[in-house]
Amino acid sequence: MAIERELKLALPGDLPAARADALIVHLDRLSGAEARGERHLVNRYFDTPDLALASAKAALRLRYVARDGHAGQWLQTLKSVGEARDGLHVRHEWEQAVQGEALELAPLIAACDVPATAALLQAEGTKVVAQFETNFMRRLWRYIAGDGTAVEIAFDRGEVAVQANGQRHTEPLIEVELELLDAPDDDHEGQGERILQALAQDLRAVIPELHSDNVSKAQRGYRLRQKVLGG
């Protein structure tokens, strides 16, 4: 099990391309940051017809990652209940590679070491169907702070989509994620999280439109689904 800690910063869906380019240029020049290229991510989120996973504040995702010059890869991810405050999201996460375009729930259930979440997936897994997707380009940087703390910076631009009655309904998605990858062993005072906040402040100085966001991509999808389908 991994504990995911990331600071999410949202941007307006109609952000001009020039403003997005300015953010990329700043990150390319940021001291301590190394560009890690761009990739295309397609993410399908699964739940039961009565949204049992959402009710338990869990999320089940199948992701396809494509990079130029590399074979694409399918990954499945389970996230359990967590908390979000001032844009900082903290939650349990299990991620595994899968053979193709299908969930493989048995190994995911076996890997899940939170009994309530494992039991939920065991009971409801056969009922899950795709509910919505996110489709975006992700540009990555790896940032190393002076104390060795490592942060992944991701700039995502794309859409959230729900398919209904033969039509594709979409909303724009544009955000920055700052994920704490590694912190010194003696980080008992939350220095890693302070570094995330300092990075966010640096980025806001370049793009003031950036704002902390407690809404995850999965929550965006569920909100669009409700808007399109009701209920």
MARROTI-503310 format. One record per residue (C-alpha): x, y, z; residue number from 0. Coordinates in nm, 2 decimals. Layout:
u/v/w/rodren
X/Y/Z/NUM
...
// end
This chain:
u/v/w/rodren
0.00/0.00/0.00/0
0.11/0.35/-0.08/1
-0.01/0.67/0.08/2
-0.05/0.93/-0.19/3
0.01/1.29/-0.09/4
-0.05/1.55/-0.36/5
-0.14/1.91/-0.38/6
-0.39/1.99/-0.65/7
-0.41/2.33/-0.82/8
-0.69/2.39/-1.07/9
-0.70/2.64/-1.36/10
-0.99/2.78/-1.56/11
-1.11/2.56/-1.85/12
-1.07/2.86/-2.09/13
-0.72/2.94/-1.99/14
-0.55/3.09/-2.30/15
-0.28/2.88/-2.45/16
-0.02/3.15/-2.40/17
-0.08/3.14/-2.03/18
-0.03/2.76/-2.03/19
0.29/2.80/-2.23/20
0.42/3.05/-1.98/21
0.37/2.79/-1.70/22
0.56/2.53/-1.90/23
0.85/2.77/-1.97/24
0.87/2.85/-1.60/25
0.88/2.49/-1.50/26
1.14/2.41/-1.76/27
1.36/2.68/-1.61/28
1.28/2.60/-1.24/29
1.60/2.53/-1.04/30
1.59/2.17/-0.91/31
1.33/2.06/-1.17/32
1.41/1.81/-1.45/33
1.17/1.78/-1.74/34
1.04/1.42/-1.79/35
0.85/1.46/-2.11/36
0.48/1.43/-2.21/37
0.24/1.14/-2.22/38
-0.12/1.08/-2.32/39
-0.34/0.94/-2.04/40
-0.68/0.78/-2.10/41
-0.86/0.69/-1.77/42
-1.18/0.49/-1.73/43
-1.35/0.50/-1.39/44
-1.56/0.20/-1.29/45
-1.84/0.17/-1.04/46
-2.16/-0.03/-0.98/47
-2.49/0.09/-1.13/48
-2.59/0.22/-0.78/49
-2.24/0.38/-0.73/50
-2.14/0.16/-0.43/51
-1.77/0.26/-0.46/52
-1.85/0.63/-0.47/53
-2.07/0.59/-0.17/54
-1.77/0.44/0.02/55
-1.54/0.72/-0.11/56
-1.34/0.47/-0.32/57
-1.23/0.50/-0.68/58
-1.14/0.23/-0.93/59
-0.96/0.33/-1.25/60
-0.82/0.16/-1.56/61
-0.55/0.38/-1.72/62
-0.37/0.37/-2.06/63
-0.04/0.56/-2.07/64
0.12/0.63/-2.41/65
0.45/0.80/-2.47/66
0.63/0.87/-2.80/67
0.88/0.59/-2.87/68
0.74/0.36/-2.61/69
0.48/0.09/-2.61/70
0.16/0.19/-2.43/71
0.09/0.04/-2.08/72
-0.24/-0.04/-1.90/73
-0.26/0.02/-1.53/74
-0.53/-0.04/-1.28/75
-0.56/0.17/-0.96/76
-0.77/0.15/-0.65/77
-0.80/0.45/-0.42/78
-0.97/0.44/-0.08/79
-1.12/0.70/0.14/80
-0.89/0.99/0.22/81
-0.90/1.35/0.30/82
-0.86/1.68/0.11/83
-0.79/2.01/0.27/84
-0.66/2.33/0.10/85
-0.59/2.13/-0.21/86
-0.38/1.87/-0.03/87
-0.51/1.52/-0.10/88
-0.40/1.23/0.12/89
-0.53/0.88/0.05/90
-0.44/0.51/0.02/91
-0.36/0.39/-0.33/92
-0.28/0.06/-0.49/93
-0.16/0.04/-0.85/94
-0.08/-0.25/-1.07/95
0.01/-0.32/-1.44/96
-0.24/-0.53/-1.63/97
-0.22/-0.73/-1.95/98
-0.47/-0.53/-2.15/99
-0.79/-0.33/-2.17/100
-0.96/-0.50/-1.88/101
-0.96/-0.49/-1.50/102
-0.79/-0.78/-1.31/103
-0.96/-0.75/-0.98/104
-0.83/-1.06/-0.80/105
-0.47/-0.93/-0.76/106
-0.59/-0.59/-0.68/107
-0.81/-0.73/-0.40/108
-0.52/-0.94/-0.27/109
-0.29/-0.63/-0.27/110
-0.54/-0.41/-0.08/111
-0.45/-0.42/0.29/112
-0.74/-0.20/0.41/113
-0.99/-0.47/0.50/114
-1.30/-0.26/0.44/115
-1.19/-0.15/0.10/116
-1.09/-0.51/0.00/117
-1.42/-0.64/0.12/118
-1.61/-0.38/-0.08/119
-1.43/-0.47/-0.40/120
-1.47/-0.84/-0.33/121
-1.85/-0.79/-0.29/122
-1.91/-0.55/-0.57/123
-1.64/-0.61/-0.82/124
-1.84/-0.83/-1.05/125
-2.10/-0.55/-1.09/126
-1.87/-0.26/-1.19/127
-1.90/-0.10/-1.53/128
-1.73/0.21/-1.69/129
-1.90/0.53/-1.57/130
-1.69/0.81/-1.72/131
-1.34/0.89/-1.84/132
-1.07/1.15/-1.83/133
-0.86/1.20/-2.13/134
-0.56/1.44/-2.11/135
-0.20/1.52/-2.20/136
0.03/1.52/-1.90/137
0.37/1.70/-1.90/138
0.60/1.60/-1.61/139
0.89/1.73/-1.42/140
1.08/1.58/-1.12/141
1.18/1.84/-0.86/142
1.44/1.78/-0.59/143
1.45/2.02/-0.30/144
1.77/2.11/-0.11/145
1.70/1.85/0.16/146
1.65/1.57/-0.09/147
1.27/1.58/-0.09/148
1.14/1.46/-0.43/149
0.82/1.60/-0.59/150
0.66/1.50/-0.92/151
0.50/1.80/-1.10/152
0.23/1.72/-1.35/153
0.06/1.96/-1.58/154
-0.26/1.81/-1.72/155
-0.47/1.94/-2.00/156
-0.77/1.76/-2.15/157
-1.13/1.67/-2.06/158
-1.37/1.48/-1.85/159
-1.62/1.28/-2.05/160
-1.95/1.09/-2.00/161
-2.11/0.89/-2.28/162
-2.49/0.89/-2.28/163
-2.76/0.82/-2.54/164
-2.50/0.80/-2.82/165
-2.35/1.14/-2.73/166
-2.02/1.23/-2.56/167
-2.06/1.50/-2.30/168
-1.74/1.68/-2.19/169
-1.60/1.94/-1.96/170
-1.25/2.09/-1.98/171
-0.98/1.97/-1.74/172
-0.67/2.17/-1.67/173
-0.48/2.14/-1.35/174
-0.14/2.10/-1.18/175
-0.06/1.82/-0.94/176
0.24/1.83/-0.70/177
0.29/1.48/-0.57/178
0.53/1.41/-0.28/179
0.74/1.12/-0.40/180
1.00/1.09/-0.13/181
1.10/1.28/0.18/182
1.40/1.24/0.42/183
1.35/0.97/0.69/184
1.34/1.23/0.96/185
1.06/1.43/0.80/186
0.84/1.42/1.12/187
0.75/1.79/1.10/188
0.58/1.79/0.77/189
0.86/1.95/0.57/190
0.76/1.76/0.26/191
0.41/1.92/0.27/192
0.57/2.26/0.33/193
0.78/2.21/0.01/194
0.46/2.14/-0.18/195
0.30/2.46/-0.06/196
0.62/2.66/-0.14/197
0.62/2.52/-0.49/198
0.25/2.61/-0.53/199
0.32/2.97/-0.42/200
0.61/2.99/-0.67/201
0.37/2.87/-0.95/202
0.10/3.12/-0.85/203
0.34/3.40/-0.89/204
0.36/3.31/-1.26/205
0.00/3.20/-1.31/206
-0.22/3.38/-1.05/207
-0.53/3.19/-1.18/208
-0.40/2.87/-1.01/209
-0.61/2.79/-0.70/210
-0.61/2.50/-0.45/211
-0.87/2.24/-0.54/212
-1.02/1.97/-0.31/213
-1.20/1.81/-0.60/214
-1.03/1.50/-0.75/215
-1.06/1.39/-1.11/216
-1.29/1.11/-1.01/217
-1.52/1.36/-0.83/218
-1.52/1.57/-1.14/219
-1.64/1.27/-1.34/220
-1.91/1.18/-1.10/221
-2.04/1.54/-1.10/222
-2.05/1.54/-1.48/223
-2.22/1.21/-1.48/224
-2.49/1.34/-1.24/225
-2.53/1.65/-1.46/226
-2.58/1.44/-1.77/227
-2.78/1.14/-1.63/228
-2.93/1.29/-1.32/229
-2.99/1.09/-1.00/230
// end
